[in-house]
């Protein structure tokens, strides 16, 4: 992964680094079953795996954008989030979970969205879904879309912009060099 540069969704904003020290070799408890998280800080991200229940592991990264921190999950091979709103709420708990303002899922666009016209061009590249720390699902989040775009770039989807399908409609973040 490479370090993130500033980028703009609607305005130019610098994405700031997330700190990993609080997550290194941490044991996290979930409904009586121990879960482990191991992390390595890489520039602006913290990549980890979290064991939710025995045998289930979810890889995640943690990003911070303008004071909001998010847990990001690469579900680009799925059409719906791999975690429920309740599981996401528990992960966002700052005392007994990873801690965050929300969990953001990078999903493949559904068949209709993939074919839809966006700004006179082809369909969506990705779908973004987000669960807030209280388990609710907002239409979109400005700081979240900033982190989402940087996450996609760090995953190797290196483009100058992305066409993102959100519950609020199309969002097209543009990456700055």
C-alpha positions, 0 to 999 in steps of 0.5 A: 500500500502506498501513502495517501495523497490529498483528494477531493470529493466536492472540495480538496481535503487532505486525508490524515493518517490513522494511528495504529498503536491502540490496535496492535495485538489487542484482544477484543471481546464479542458476546463472550467469545474472544476476538483478536486483532493484529495491525500494522500501520501503513501510511494512512491506514491500519490493515487488520483481521478481526475474528468475530466468532470462532472460525469467522475472520473479517479483514478491515482497514481503518481510515481517518478523514477530517476527524471521523474514523471509519472501519473499511471492509473490502466486499468488492466480490459481494453485492451486500455487506458482510456484516449486519448493522448490529455487528457493525455497531459492536465493532464501532464501540470504542471501549470493547470494539475497534472503535469508529464512527462507522463501518464502510463496505466497498461493494460491487455495483448491482447489475442495474447500477453497473449498466446505468449511465452516470454523467453520460458515461458507463455505469458505476464502478463500486457501491458504498454502504455505510453503517453508523456507530449506532447501527443506522444506515445513512444515505452517504457520508462526506468524510466517509466517501473521502476515506472510501476513495483512498481505500479503493486506491490503496486496494489497487483500483488506481483511477483519477475518479470513481463512480460510486453508487450510494443510497444518496445517488451517484457520487464521483470523488476525484483523486488529487495527485 
